[in-house]
Amino acid sequence: MTTSDGKWALTEQVHELLNSILLQLDFPGSDALRAQVPSTIVVGGPITMLELRVGEATAASVLTEGPIPMSAVVSDETGSAIGELFVWVGGYISALEFSWWTDEPPEHLPTSDRVRIARK
């Protein structure tokens, strides 16, 4: 994540994951969060807790503080659950957390086909 190209590629992966997650959910404030995705950029953090910023002026979500109300379980190539994604907001998308359930932390984000969404 040290080069602008690396951040851009990571931002594109984050957009894919956020879109995949948010398009499957409907809760108060979800429309505003979906509208924020195109202008959301990665501004820092390790792969397990990416700091995000919404770049353009968009409406704030009524969801004020904390993770959105869902469970996004991440599976490996064999289908075994290896972790969970959390989308953090404070009116605006602010972070993507990758909580791992394995001995070693993840080195990269999962692809959207490895993420299963369930409501909390």
C-alpha positions as CSV (number, residue, x, y, z in Angstrom):
1,M,0.0,0.0,0.0
2,T,2.9,2.4,-0.3
3,T,2.4,3.4,-3.9
4,S,-0.6,5.2,-5.4
5,D,-1.1,2.3,-7.8
6,G,-1.2,-0.2,-4.9
7,K,-3.7,1.9,-3.1
8,W,-5.8,2.2,-6.2
9,A,-5.8,-1.5,-6.8
10,L,-6.7,-2.1,-3.1
11,T,-9.5,0.6,-3.4
12,E,-11.0,-1.3,-6.4
13,Q,-11.0,-4.5,-4.3
14,V,-12.7,-2.7,-1.4
15,H,-15.3,-1.3,-3.9
16,E,-16.0,-4.8,-5.1
17,L,-16.5,-6.1,-1.5
18,L,-18.5,-3.2,-0.3
19,N,-20.8,-3.4,-3.3
20,S,-21.2,-7.1,-2.9
21,I,-22.0,-6.8,0.8
22,L,-24.3,-3.7,0.6
23,L,-26.3,-4.9,-2.4
24,Q,-27.4,-7.9,-0.4
25,L,-28.7,-6.0,2.6
26,D,-31.5,-3.6,3.2
27,F,-31.5,-1.7,6.6
28,P,-32.1,1.9,7.6
29,G,-29.3,3.9,6.0
30,S,-28.1,1.2,3.5
31,D,-29.1,3.3,0.5
32,A,-26.8,6.2,1.6
33,L,-23.9,3.7,2.2
34,R,-24.4,2.2,-1.3
35,A,-24.2,5.7,-2.7
36,Q,-20.9,6.3,-0.9
37,V,-19.1,3.3,-2.3
38,P,-17.9,4.8,-5.7
39,S,-16.1,7.7,-3.9
40,T,-14.7,5.6,-1.0
41,I,-10.9,5.3,-1.0
42,V,-8.3,3.5,1.1
43,V,-6.3,5.9,3.1
44,G,-4.3,3.6,5.3
45,G,-4.1,0.7,7.7
46,P,-3.1,-2.9,7.4
47,I,-5.2,-5.4,5.3
48,T,-7.0,-6.5,8.5
49,M,-8.2,-3.0,9.3
50,L,-8.3,-0.7,6.3
51,E,-9.0,3.0,7.0
52,L,-11.5,4.3,4.4
53,R,-12.6,7.8,3.5
54,V,-15.6,8.9,1.4
55,G,-14.2,11.3,-1.1
56,E,-17.2,13.2,-2.6
57,A,-20.0,15.0,-0.9
58,T,-22.7,12.4,-0.4
59,A,-25.5,12.1,2.2
60,A,-24.7,10.6,5.6
61,S,-26.3,7.3,6.6
62,V,-28.6,7.3,9.6
63,L,-26.4,4.5,10.9
64,T,-24.1,6.5,13.1
65,E,-21.4,4.5,14.9
66,G,-20.2,0.9,14.6
67,P,-20.4,-2.0,12.2
68,I,-23.3,-2.4,9.8
69,P,-25.9,-5.0,10.9
70,M,-24.6,-8.1,9.1
71,S,-22.3,-11.0,9.2
72,A,-20.0,-11.5,6.3
73,V,-18.2,-14.8,6.7
74,V,-15.1,-15.4,4.6
75,S,-14.3,-18.9,3.3
76,D,-11.1,-20.4,1.9
77,E,-10.9,-22.4,-1.4
78,T,-12.2,-25.5,0.4
79,G,-15.2,-23.7,1.7
80,S,-14.0,-23.6,5.3
81,A,-14.8,-20.4,7.2
82,I,-11.6,-18.5,7.9
83,G,-12.8,-15.1,9.1
84,E,-15.3,-12.3,8.9
85,L,-15.6,-8.9,7.4
86,F,-17.0,-5.9,9.2
87,V,-17.9,-2.6,7.5
88,W,-17.6,0.2,10.0
89,V,-19.5,3.5,9.7
90,G,-19.9,6.8,11.4
91,G,-22.6,8.2,9.1
92,Y,-20.0,7.5,6.3
93,I,-18.1,4.3,5.5
94,S,-14.9,4.5,7.6
95,A,-13.2,1.1,7.7
96,L,-13.2,-2.4,6.5
97,E,-12.1,-4.9,9.1
98,F,-11.0,-8.5,8.2
99,S,-11.2,-10.5,11.4
100,W,-9.4,-13.9,10.9
101,W,-10.1,-17.2,12.7
102,T,-6.9,-18.8,11.6
103,D,-3.4,-19.0,13.2
104,E,-2.0,-16.5,10.6
105,P,-3.5,-13.1,9.7
106,P,-4.6,-12.7,6.1
107,E,-2.2,-11.3,3.5
108,H,-4.9,-10.1,1.1
109,L,-8.6,-9.3,0.9
110,P,-10.9,-12.1,-0.1
111,T,-12.8,-12.0,-3.4
112,S,-16.5,-11.4,-3.2
113,D,-17.3,-15.0,-4.2
114,R,-15.6,-16.1,-0.9
115,V,-17.9,-14.0,1.2
116,R,-21.3,-15.2,2.5
117,I,-23.7,-12.6,3.9
118,A,-26.1,-13.1,6.8
119,R,-28.2,-10.6,8.7
120,K,-27.6,-10.2,12.4
